[in-house]
């Protein structure tokens, strides 16, 4: 299954966990839980910072 980035639509997406993905185009991590899209920025120290708004997966 090919995963596209929900932000930029790019195909350069890698899996970094069992259900966590990273986009090499826009440098965001994301996952899908309970029908919701969760976006995270990667901070300089490597921690994940949740983006303010999540959107429902269509």
PyMOL CGO cylinders between C-alpha atoms (Angstrom):
from pymol import cmd
from pymol.cgo import CYLINDER

trace = [
    CYLINDER, 0.00, 0.00, 0.00, 1.35, 3.41, -0.97, 0.3, 1, 1, 1, 1, 1, 1,
    CYLINDER, 1.35, 3.41, -0.97, 0.89, 6.19, 1.58, 0.3, 1, 1, 1, 1, 1, 1,
    CYLINDER, 0.89, 6.19, 1.58, 0.62, 9.79, 0.37, 0.3, 1, 1, 1, 1, 1, 1,
    CYLINDER, 0.62, 9.79, 0.37, 1.34, 12.73, 2.62, 0.3, 1, 1, 1, 1, 1, 1,
    CYLINDER, 1.34, 12.73, 2.62, -1.99, 14.29, 3.65, 0.3, 1, 1, 1, 1, 1, 1,
    CYLINDER, -1.99, 14.29, 3.65, -0.40, 17.77, 3.67, 0.3, 1, 1, 1, 1, 1, 1,
    CYLINDER, -0.40, 17.77, 3.67, 1.59, 18.01, 0.43, 0.3, 1, 1, 1, 1, 1, 1,
    CYLINDER, 1.59, 18.01, 0.43, 0.38, 14.90, -1.40, 0.3, 1, 1, 1, 1, 1, 1,
    CYLINDER, 0.38, 14.90, -1.40, 3.96, 13.70, -1.84, 0.3, 1, 1, 1, 1, 1, 1,
    CYLINDER, 3.96, 13.70, -1.84, 4.95, 10.07, -2.15, 0.3, 1, 1, 1, 1, 1, 1,
    CYLINDER, 4.95, 10.07, -2.15, 8.22, 10.34, -0.22, 0.3, 1, 1, 1, 1, 1, 1,
    CYLINDER, 8.22, 10.34, -0.22, 6.68, 8.95, 2.95, 0.3, 1, 1, 1, 1, 1, 1,
    CYLINDER, 6.68, 8.95, 2.95, 8.41, 6.51, 5.25, 0.3, 1, 1, 1, 1, 1, 1,
    CYLINDER, 8.41, 6.51, 5.25, 7.18, 4.49, 8.18, 0.3, 1, 1, 1, 1, 1, 1,
    CYLINDER, 7.18, 4.49, 8.18, 8.83, 5.39, 11.48, 0.3, 1, 1, 1, 1, 1, 1,
    CYLINDER, 8.83, 5.39, 11.48, 6.64, 3.31, 13.78, 0.3, 1, 1, 1, 1, 1, 1,
    CYLINDER, 6.64, 3.31, 13.78, 3.89, 0.73, 13.63, 0.3, 1, 1, 1, 1, 1, 1,
    CYLINDER, 3.89, 0.73, 13.63, 1.35, 3.41, 12.62, 0.3, 1, 1, 1, 1, 1, 1,
    CYLINDER, 1.35, 3.41, 12.62, 3.48, 6.57, 12.40, 0.3, 1, 1, 1, 1, 1, 1,
    CYLINDER, 3.48, 6.57, 12.40, 4.72, 8.07, 9.11, 0.3, 1, 1, 1, 1, 1, 1,
    CYLINDER, 4.72, 8.07, 9.11, 7.21, 10.79, 8.10, 0.3, 1, 1, 1, 1, 1, 1,
    CYLINDER, 7.21, 10.79, 8.10, 7.06, 12.95, 4.98, 0.3, 1, 1, 1, 1, 1, 1,
    CYLINDER, 7.06, 12.95, 4.98, 10.46, 13.87, 3.53, 0.3, 1, 1, 1, 1, 1, 1,
    CYLINDER, 10.46, 13.87, 3.53, 8.89, 16.70, 1.48, 0.3, 1, 1, 1, 1, 1, 1,
    CYLINDER, 8.89, 16.70, 1.48, 7.28, 18.74, 4.26, 0.3, 1, 1, 1, 1, 1, 1,
    CYLINDER, 7.28, 18.74, 4.26, 9.18, 17.22, 7.23, 0.3, 1, 1, 1, 1, 1, 1,
    CYLINDER, 9.18, 17.22, 7.23, 6.09, 16.30, 9.25, 0.3, 1, 1, 1, 1, 1, 1,
    CYLINDER, 6.09, 16.30, 9.25, 5.15, 13.13, 11.06, 0.3, 1, 1, 1, 1, 1, 1,
    CYLINDER, 5.15, 13.13, 11.06, 1.57, 11.94, 11.00, 0.3, 1, 1, 1, 1, 1, 1,
    CYLINDER, 1.57, 11.94, 11.00, -0.70, 9.09, 11.95, 0.3, 1, 1, 1, 1, 1, 1,
    CYLINDER, -0.70, 9.09, 11.95, -4.33, 8.13, 11.62, 0.3, 1, 1, 1, 1, 1, 1,
    CYLINDER, -4.33, 8.13, 11.62, -6.20, 7.21, 14.80, 0.3, 1, 1, 1, 1, 1, 1,
    CYLINDER, -6.20, 7.21, 14.80, -9.95, 6.79, 15.27, 0.3, 1, 1, 1, 1, 1, 1,
    CYLINDER, -9.95, 6.79, 15.27, -10.65, 8.31, 11.86, 0.3, 1, 1, 1, 1, 1, 1,
    CYLINDER, -10.65, 8.31, 11.86, -8.63, 11.43, 12.65, 0.3, 1, 1, 1, 1, 1, 1,
    CYLINDER, -8.63, 11.43, 12.65, -5.42, 12.71, 11.12, 0.3, 1, 1, 1, 1, 1, 1,
    CYLINDER, -5.42, 12.71, 11.12, -2.80, 13.75, 13.69, 0.3, 1, 1, 1, 1, 1, 1,
    CYLINDER, -2.80, 13.75, 13.69, 0.09, 15.95, 12.51, 0.3, 1, 1, 1, 1, 1, 1,
    CYLINDER, 0.09, 15.95, 12.51, 3.36, 16.52, 14.34, 0.3, 1, 1, 1, 1, 1, 1,
    CYLINDER, 3.36, 16.52, 14.34, 6.35, 18.76, 13.78, 0.3, 1, 1, 1, 1, 1, 1,
    CYLINDER, 6.35, 18.76, 13.78, 9.74, 17.37, 14.75, 0.3, 1, 1, 1, 1, 1, 1,
    CYLINDER, 9.74, 17.37, 14.75, 11.49, 19.77, 17.14, 0.3, 1, 1, 1, 1, 1, 1,
    CYLINDER, 11.49, 19.77, 17.14, 15.26, 20.38, 17.06, 0.3, 1, 1, 1, 1, 1, 1,
    CYLINDER, 15.26, 20.38, 17.06, 15.77, 18.00, 19.98, 0.3, 1, 1, 1, 1, 1, 1,
    CYLINDER, 15.77, 18.00, 19.98, 13.84, 15.24, 18.18, 0.3, 1, 1, 1, 1, 1, 1,
    CYLINDER, 13.84, 15.24, 18.18, 10.63, 15.45, 20.17, 0.3, 1, 1, 1, 1, 1, 1,
    CYLINDER, 10.63, 15.45, 20.17, 7.27, 15.59, 18.44, 0.3, 1, 1, 1, 1, 1, 1,
    CYLINDER, 7.27, 15.59, 18.44, 5.14, 18.73, 18.76, 0.3, 1, 1, 1, 1, 1, 1,
    CYLINDER, 5.14, 18.73, 18.76, 1.47, 18.26, 17.92, 0.3, 1, 1, 1, 1, 1, 1,
    CYLINDER, 1.47, 18.26, 17.92, 0.05, 20.66, 15.37, 0.3, 1, 1, 1, 1, 1, 1,
    CYLINDER, 0.05, 20.66, 15.37, -2.92, 22.65, 16.69, 0.3, 1, 1, 1, 1, 1, 1,
    CYLINDER, -2.92, 22.65, 16.69, -5.65, 21.36, 14.44, 0.3, 1, 1, 1, 1, 1, 1,
    CYLINDER, -5.65, 21.36, 14.44, -6.32, 17.84, 13.30, 0.3, 1, 1, 1, 1, 1, 1,
    CYLINDER, -6.32, 17.84, 13.30, -8.72, 17.13, 10.53, 0.3, 1, 1, 1, 1, 1, 1,
    CYLINDER, -8.72, 17.13, 10.53, -11.06, 14.26, 9.89, 0.3, 1, 1, 1, 1, 1, 1,
    CYLINDER, -11.06, 14.26, 9.89, -9.81, 11.68, 7.42, 0.3, 1, 1, 1, 1, 1, 1,
    CYLINDER, -9.81, 11.68, 7.42, -12.10, 11.43, 4.42, 0.3, 1, 1, 1, 1, 1, 1,
]
cmd.load_cgo(trace, "trace")
